[in-house]
Amino acid sequence: MLAQAAGFALLAAIEPAAVLVMAVFLGSDKPRRTAMIYAAGAVLMTVVMAVTVLLVLRATGFNEPRHHQPRYGLRLGLGVLALAAAVVLTLRARRAPAATGAAAVPGTTGASGTAGTAGSTGKDATPRKPSVISRLTARPRAVTAFLAGLLVFAPSPAFIAAVQVIATAKVATPATVLAVAVVTVLTVLTVWLPLIAYLAAPEATTRALHKANTWLAVHGRSLVTCALLVAGVILVIDGALNL
């Protein structure tokens, strides 16, 4: 159970926007304070949604043997949603050039798995309205950092699938709590890992994040699309075979 939930949590953790936003906040006037508040928002959203999904699934009996079919029907639906999100991202990538430059910050994928870019999309492209995340990171403050953490870590299909694995498993309460904690830690990996690295080695981490920022601004959409495809295929196959 734990291995399967952790696998989905790692797929949910593939969120380039989380790294790019962290890079922006660590480059602000008060980097440590702003980044920690951003991390707090990310953790809060992840924990609240994990507990909410867990309680809802168990309250509706998804962990009971008689709800075998609805349980895998939900998994199939999550897979379809992930694949649909991957298709949307692919179509958007074909219609608009990839954003370039270290300042570009993709929008959060969240539950829909879609993303946007900040600023203009290229010299020959029509400038687009900045995304919500871009506006929140434009002037880093405690409130905007916290809101960014909440929005970037809105639940994705892979995250819900991870919690569903836990909710429908026949395990004791301590094992459930441990599994939720593991899923939470893995899902926000792209927030706490750069933060800890910055606290240990600020200059080296800043340089590394700048390089990652430049690469992710160009390839982040493809990375998210691949994660959605992998999660979608796994969920669709598992759901369809067990219905």
Phi, psi and omega in degrees: 000312184295319181295317180294315179297320179296323178298314177295323179296322178294323176294321178294333182286346180284085184225090181305326180301326181297318179290317182295319178294318178300320178299320179296313183292326178286348176260009182276180181295323179239074189300314185294312182297313182295317181293321179294322178292321176299316178297322179297319177296319179296314180294317181299312179300315182295314181294313182299315181291323178297313180294320181296310180298318180300312182293320180295316181295320180285327178292329180269003174082019181293343179270359180269146182304327183291345179256030180302311184294312177300327181298313180280339172294320176297317179297319177297317179297320177297322178295317178297318179298317179296317179294321178296319178296321178297321178295317179300315179297320180296316179295321178295322180295327180284331182277333184229142177297153178293142179290142180234163179097149184290344184273350182287133180235109178299151175286164182291145177282320177053210184287332184275340180076015180260159181218156176233179178231159182269150174069203181280160184258007178149166185296324183262004182260156177286128180303138181252155179295131180303144179289169179300317180297320179298320179291324180290329182268353182296321179229083186302125175217173182299314183295314182293326178294317179295316179296322178298318178299320178295315186287316182298328183255031168300146189296137177257167177303321180294322179294315179297322178297321179297316180291325179297321178302318180291315185296329185262002180276145178271079181228163180287165182302315179302320179293324177295315180297317179298316181296318178297320179296318179296315179298319179297312181299316181290322182295322181263024180305320184284000176254306186286331181293310176298325181295313179297319179298321180293318179297328180277320183214084186303310186293314181296320179293321179298317178296317181295319179293326178296317177295317179296321179302312181299317181291315183291330178299332180265318188253358184301319181298318179294323179296315179296319180300317179297318179297318179295320179296315180298311180298317181297315181296315180299314183292320180294314180296313181297315181294316182293321182289334185257000178292000000 
